[in-house]
Structure formats: structure tokens, C-alpha cells
């Protein structure tokens, strides 16, 4: 068959009108191609060394977040102040030369891309458990109970395997202190800021936190010795649990370390960090253990 196709191509190229004759001749007396011995190439092993994961120049990159928000009156702040809230999200990424595009959807879906992620804002613990269960389809009661225990009371949960950040939109500090009409002001430590403004910025911080987990980034206390510090002076790391320190330069009150910026840029362009995360099946625990093994550090057991 290979010989037939080659001859047909040559015949057409020279405008030959006796193509069937040529085809017949080649099929009766086929010219066997020379045997080429394949040289086996050694399989390239993915490196988890930090110097290999930090392989990408810090230049303008693109990121797209596909956002869905439960249609619930309980999430009035996410709906009423959606643009303001996600404006803080895009401002955070812009600080690190990542242009974040937002696409709002009626319902969420999973993603398998280096620079596309889903963000689902859900109405409380029950919806968090329900959505996570839909994503992984647990088969036993024990598996379902484990999911319920792991998700109850948490502000958010990254699901890297699906490229998604699940946000518990009804779990909010100070939420009981405000409403659509309230304009309450903080005294200390956030003097000059309304409770509403604090909630909006804190929600943006939570979203950035979970999206970054989807890129393989970890909590600062994960390794011993530390690879990322929880604070730089008074400024908390976005993946720490310290309260925010808002300023004009820090729209969500937290920041990334230089290592985290390099890993993020490598991930969103599909370079070594992304390849290593894929090699770990996008399992954050496996990814962290392999980083520890390659960098003379250990994963802290909580």
C-alpha cells in the first residue's frame, strides 16, 4: 500500500496520464525500501529539581479563569460585586506579569490545560461536598464520608486533577456583620475599610489561593527546611493562613515569593513545572513528595 501511494504521488506530480499502468508495474515488481534500523532513544525523565522547574523567563503570560457562581441569594456579595471582586483577582496576577482573562459561565466544567482553570463559587458545605462527589464519583459510603469530613468548614478546595478551584462562597469571616445595605467600618486592624470591602478582597485572596494550588503551588509550611516563607516582614504569602495586609500595591493583602512566581510562569506556559505535575498525575501530594526527594528537603506531616 505504501508503494502504491508513493507512485500515485509521483505520477500526479508530473501530469502522467497512465497512472494505472505505473501502479500495476510497481505492484507486480515492488521496489522494497532499504531497511533502516531504529536507534532507541533513552526516555527523558522528568526532573523535580527546583532549578529545572524554574525554567521560564518572567515575561507577559496569559491565563483564563472560567467562573461559575451558584444562583443563590446567599451569595449576594459574589453577584452584586462580581466585577469588583474578580478585578482584585486579575490585579493580583497582573503584579506578576500574568494577564488573567475572565469568562463567566452558568455552570462549571473541568479543564485539562496549562493556562485554563475553572472557579466554582458554591453555596456552603453541602454544595462543596455534592460537587466534589460529582467530580470523583465515590463508590462506597466510607469514601463519601471522607469527602464530607475533608470539605466541611473549609473556605475552598483545589481540585488539580480537574483543573478546578471550588470556593465555599458562604463561609466568610465577618459575613454576619454586613449585608447589601450595611456600610460598617472597621476600627482596628483595618481602619478606614468597610466590612464589605474586606470581605470582597478576602474572597479574592481565597480564589487566588486555590487557583495557585491547581498549578502545584504549596502552603509555605509544607517543607522542612522551608522552600517558601509564610511572611516577608509583615506581608503574608498568599498560600499561608495569615491575615491580609492590604495596601495599594497588595490588592488582596498578600503576595508570592520569587520561587512561586517562577513556578507559576513555568506552569502556565506548559514548561517543566507543568510537565512534572502531569507526571505526578496532577496529584499534589505525589508532586510534593517528588520535589522533596529531588531537593534535599522533607514534606512536613501534619
FENRARA-V237633 format. One record per residue. N is the residue number from 1. OMEGA is omega in degrees with one decimal (NA if undefined). NEAR is the number of other ideal C-beta (glycine too) atoms within 8 Angstrom. Layout:
BEGIN
((N & OMEGA & NEAR) (N & OMEGA & NEAR))
END
This chain:
BEGIN
((1 & 179.1 & 4) (2 & 179.4 & 6) (3 & 180.0 & 10) (4 & -178.0 & 10) (5 & 179.6 & 8) (6 & -178.6 & 8) (7 & 179.5 & 12) (8 & 179.6 & 10) (9 & -179.9 & 8) (10 & -178.1 & 9) (11 & -179.5 & 12) (12 & -177.1 & 9) (13 & -177.8 & 6) (14 & 177.6 & 6) (15 & -177.1 & 5) (16 & -179.4 & 9) (17 & -178.6 & 4) (18 & -176.9 & 7) (19 & -179.2 & 11) (20 & 179.4 & 6) (21 & 179.3 & 7) (22 & 179.1 & 11) (23 & -178.8 & 12) (24 & 179.9 & 8) (25 & -178.0 & 8) (26 & 179.8 & 12) (27 & 179.1 & 8) (28 & -179.8 & 6) (29 & -175.6 & 5) (30 & 175.2 & 7) (31 & -178.2 & 6) (32 & 177.8 & 4) (33 & 178.2 & 5) (34 & 179.2 & 4) (35 & 178.3 & 4) (36 & 179.1 & 4) (37 & 179.7 & 4) (38 & 177.0 & 4) (39 & -177.2 & 4) (40 & 178.8 & 4) (41 & 177.7 & 4) (42 & -178.6 & 4) (43 & -179.5 & 4) (44 & -178.9 & 4) (45 & 178.6 & 4) (46 & 179.8 & 8) (47 & 176.7 & 9) (48 & 176.6 & 11) (49 & -175.3 & 8) (50 & -179.5 & 10) (51 & 177.7 & 5) (52 & 177.5 & 9) (53 & 179.6 & 15) (54 & -168.5 & 11) (55 & -169.2 & 8) (56 & 178.7 & 11) (57 & -179.4 & 4) (58 & 176.3 & 8) (59 & -177.3 & 6) (60 & 177.9 & 6) (61 & 179.7 & 11) (62 & 178.6 & 9) (63 & 177.4 & 13) (64 & 175.2 & 11) (65 & 176.8 & 15) (66 & -168.7 & 14) (67 & 170.4 & 13) (68 & -178.4 & 13) (69 & 178.1 & 12) (70 & 178.1 & 10) (71 & -176.2 & 3) (72 & 176.7 & 6) (73 & 179.6 & 4) (74 & -179.4 & 8) (75 & -177.0 & 13) (76 & -177.1 & 9) (77 & 177.1 & 13) (78 & -179.8 & 12) (79 & -176.7 & 8) (80 & -174.5 & 7) (81 & -176.6 & 10) (82 & -175.5 & 10) (83 & 178.5 & 6) (84 & -178.9 & 8) (85 & -177.5 & 13) (86 & 170.4 & 13) (87 & 176.0 & 8) (88 & 177.6 & 13) (89 & -178.9 & 15) (90 & 178.0 & 10) (91 & 178.5 & 10) (92 & -178.5 & 14) (93 & -179.6 & 12) (94 & 177.7 & 10) (95 & -174.9 & 8) (96 & 175.7 & 11) (97 & 173.6 & 10) (98 & -179.5 & 13) (99 & -173.4 & 10) (100 & 176.7 & 11) (101 & -178.7 & 8) (102 & 173.6 & 10) (103 & -176.7 & 8) (104 & -176.7 & 8) (105 & 175.0 & 9) (106 & 179.0 & 3) (107 & -174.7 & 5) (108 & 173.9 & 11) (109 & -177.8 & 7) (110 & -175.5 & 10) (111 & 178.3 & 11) (112 & -174.2 & 4) (113 & 179.4 & 7) (114 & -175.1 & 8) (115 & 173.2 & 10) (116 & -179.4 & 10) (117 & 174.8 & 14) (118 & 173.3 & 15) (119 & 179.3 & 15) (120 & 177.6 & 13) (121 & -170.7 & 11) (122 & -173.2 & 12) (123 & 171.7 & 10) (124 & -176.1 & 11) (125 & -175.9 & 10) (126 & 179.3 & 7) (127 & 177.4 & 10) (128 & -179.9 & 15) (129 & -179.4 & 12) (130 & -177.0 & 8) (131 & 179.2 & 12) (132 & 178.4 & 13) (133 & 177.0 & 11) (134 & -176.8 & 7) (135 & -173.1 & 10) (136 & 175.6 & 7) (137 & 178.8 & 6) (138 & -173.4 & 9) (139 & -177.0 & 4) (140 & 176.8 & 6) (141 & -180.0 & 5) (142 & 178.4 & 6) (143 & 179.5 & 9) (144 & 178.4 & 10) (145 & 179.0 & 8) (146 & 178.4 & 9) (147 & -179.3 & 13) (148 & -179.5 & 9) (149 & -176.9 & 7) (150 & -174.0 & 8) (151 & -175.3 & 11) (152 & 175.9 & 9) (153 & -178.6 & 4) (154 & -179.9 & 10) (155 & -177.8 & 7) (156 & 178.8 & 12) (157 & 174.7 & 12) (158 & 175.2 & 12) (159 & -174.2 & 13) (160 & -179.7 & 13) (161 & -179.4 & 7) (162 & -178.4 & 9) (163 & -172.7 & 14) (164 & 172.0 & 15) (165 & 176.9 & 16) (166 & -176.1 & 14) (167 & 176.4 & 14) (168 & -173.1 & 13) (169 & -177.7 & 15) (170 & 174.8 & 9) (171 & -178.8 & 9) (172 & 173.6 & 11) (173 & 177.9 & 5) (174 & -176.5 & 9) (175 & -178.7 & 9) (176 & -177.8 & 4) (177 & -174.4 & 7) (178 & 176.6 & 11) (179 & 178.6 & 5) (180 & -173.9 & 5) (181 & -174.9 & 4) (182 & 172.5 & 9) (183 & -177.7 & 6) (184 & -178.7 & 9) (185 & 173.8 & 9) (186 & 168.0 & 12) (187 & 174.6 & 4) (188 & 2.8 & 5) (189 & -174.9 & 5) (190 & -178.3 & 8) (191 & 179.6 & 8) (192 & -179.8 & 5) (193 & 177.1 & 10) (194 & 177.3 & 10) (195 & 178.3 & 13) (196 & -179.2 & 12) (197 & 177.6 & 8) (198 & -178.6 & 12) (199 & -178.8 & 14) (200 & -179.0 & 13) (201 & 179.8 & 14) (202 & 175.4 & 13) (203 & 178.4 & 14) (204 & 177.1 & 15) (205 & -179.8 & 14) (206 & 179.1 & 11) (207 & 178.2 & 14) (208 & 178.8 & 13) (209 & -175.7 & 11) (210 & 177.3 & 15) (211 & 179.6 & 13) (212 & 173.3 & 13) (213 & 179.0 & 14) (214 & 176.9 & 13) (215 & 178.9 & 13) (216 & 179.5 & 13) (217 & -169.4 & 9) (218 & 174.3 & 11) (219 & -177.2 & 7) (220 & -177.1 & 11) (221 & -173.4 & 8) (222 & -173.9 & 10) (223 & 170.9 & 15) (224 & -2.6 & 6) (225 & -174.4 & 5) (226 & 171.0 & 8) (227 & 178.3 & 9) (228 & 179.3 & 13) (229 & 179.5 & 8) (230 & -179.3 & 9) (231 & 168.1 & 10) (232 & -169.6 & 7) (233 & 177.7 & 4) (234 & -173.5 & 4) (235 & -179.2 & 10) (236 & 171.5 & 13) (237 & -176.7 & 17) (238 & 179.6 & 13) (239 & 173.7 & 12) (240 & 178.1 & 12) (241 & 179.5 & 3) (242 & 179.1 & 9) (243 & -174.7 & 6) (244 & 172.8 & 12) (245 & -173.7 & 10) (246 & 173.4 & 10) (247 & 178.5 & 6) (248 & -179.4 & 3) (249 & -176.8 & 4) (250 & -175.1 & 12) (251 & 178.6 & 9) (252 & 172.4 & 16) (253 & 179.7 & 13) (254 & -174.8 & 13) (255 & 174.7 & 10) (256 & 172.2 & 10) (257 & 179.4 & 10) (258 & 177.1 & 6) (259 & -179.4 & 10) (260 & 178.2 & 13) (261 & 179.6 & 11) (262 & 179.2 & 12) (263 & 179.2 & 14) (264 & -179.8 & 15) (265 & 176.9 & 16) (266 & -177.8 & 15) (267 & -171.5 & 14) (268 & 175.3 & 14) (269 & 175.8 & 11) (270 & -178.7 & 8) (271 & -166.6 & 10) (272 & 178.6 & 12) (273 & 178.0 & 16) (274 & -179.1 & 13) (275 & 179.0 & 10) (276 & 178.5 & 15) (277 & 174.9 & 13) (278 & 179.3 & 8) (279 & 177.6 & 7) (280 & -179.0 & 11) (281 & -176.9 & 7) (282 & 175.2 & 10) (283 & -173.6 & 9) (284 & 179.5 & 12) (285 & 178.3 & 6) (286 & 179.8 & 9) (287 & -177.7 & 13) (288 & 177.6 & 12) (289 & -179.5 & 9) (290 & 174.4 & 11) (291 & 178.6 & 13) (292 & -178.6 & 11) (293 & -176.7 & 7) (294 & -172.0 & 9) (295 & 175.1 & 10) (296 & 175.0 & 2) (297 & -179.3 & 10) (298 & 175.7 & 6) (299 & 179.2 & 9) (300 & 177.9 & 8) (301 & -179.2 & 3) (302 & NA & 2))
END
